[in-house]
């Protein structure tokens, strides 16, 4: 997430008080789209609806913003410049014709960078078979392509094999201080010892477009069957990162430690069939899960969890790795804070065998409603906005996946220094469906689609839309 350098003086005097409905301001249908957009992404295994991500970013000078979205045809990513005051379109969109997913977006003062996936050109030696997409980073300056850098494929094969990304769950971050992009995304190997298996990769790219393999930062194979990714910028590489894997934990794995116990275990999670409770949103959900506090080197992370109990040894992984049993049928919202990109505040999750598995968790909710689509953004140096959606009476048919039922509200909770402030604001028609960005005036704003949101069943043929709405939450006033 990039934010304006003029934000700090405005935020320094902000005093945390309970959020109210008047703090939330909406811009319904403000951004007219040039092409149709399908707002629903089917979740893994269950097919239940998720919001299809619309990456959103604001430039460092606060004067321009961009939104990316996948064409309803499922091929072609459109990037539209957005007025950061009115959230209306500015100029004509740029289209990356071969893009299969809008996987991450960075706004610059002179343009943008996009993380997407696409098939390599016909005739490329040792490309993945069947036109399987590969992760790629685009940079555009003043509407013209500056560079295109492949992040997988034959020229970026790691120790486990050459990598493709048929499902680009992941994110993109940029650090002006280091002049580096960081991209963290799900991969599958199409050659080598890991052929046919899924993992993840962290790639660093210079502002000129060159991939750099950096010891203690880059990684070509980290978390097994990565089911959730969080990435944020830092002043120097490595960038802070987290993963949800299919062996039983969520890890702070800054430095490319993957799921190794040399990283920080943030949470024990019960996992089944390559799924981990959709802790970071599942399909199309790996964004705005980790936020850097403004003017600080500290961070906050949000996720959903069923809790954990009855830890036993993960025999496949070995000593120090655990399996757990879900404590609840439904999922609740949790947060963790980090004093820097490698250090958790308080205890990490236990690996001691026995009945406890989650005593360290800082819960935001502890009810019987099922919570999903959790995200977080920072207002300033100590205040953050945590959001999620609820199903009051959920039906949870799959042990490590999502639940279904009547949607009963989206919630917006203020957190100060890791503690809840008052009660959350509830909305039935404002959702989070794209990156939450700290604007130059201190508001947190994000895109969504104004629609009748239902979570009770899969949606096989969703209607396309041609407008994006925006919402903003401010610490004072009416979201402005």
Buried (B, 14 or more C-beta within 10 A) or exposed (E): BBBBEEBBEBBEEBEBBEBEEEBBBBBBBBBEBBBEBBBBBBBBBBEBBBBBBBBBBBBBBBBBBBBBBBBBEEBBBBBBBBBBBEBEBBEEBBBBEBBBBBBBBBBBEEBBBBBBBBBBEEEBEEBBEEBBBBBBBBBBEEBEEBBBBBBBBBBBBBEBBBBBBBBBBBBBBBBEEBEBBBBBBBBBBBBBEBEEBBBBBBBBBBBEBEBEEBEEBBBBBBBBBBBBBBBBBBEEBBBBBBBBBBBBBBBBBBBBBBBBBEBBBBBBBBBBEBBBBBBBBBBBBBBBBBBBBBBEBBBBBBBBBBBBBBBEBBEEBEEEBBBBBBBBEBBBBBBBBBEBBBBBBEEBBBBEEEEBBBEBBBBBBEEEBBBBBBBBBBBBBBBBBBBBBBBBEBEBEBBBBBBBBEBBBBBBBBBBBBEBBEEBBEBEBBBBBBBBBBBBBBBBBBBBBBBEBBBBEEBEEBEBBEEBBBBBBBBBEEBB
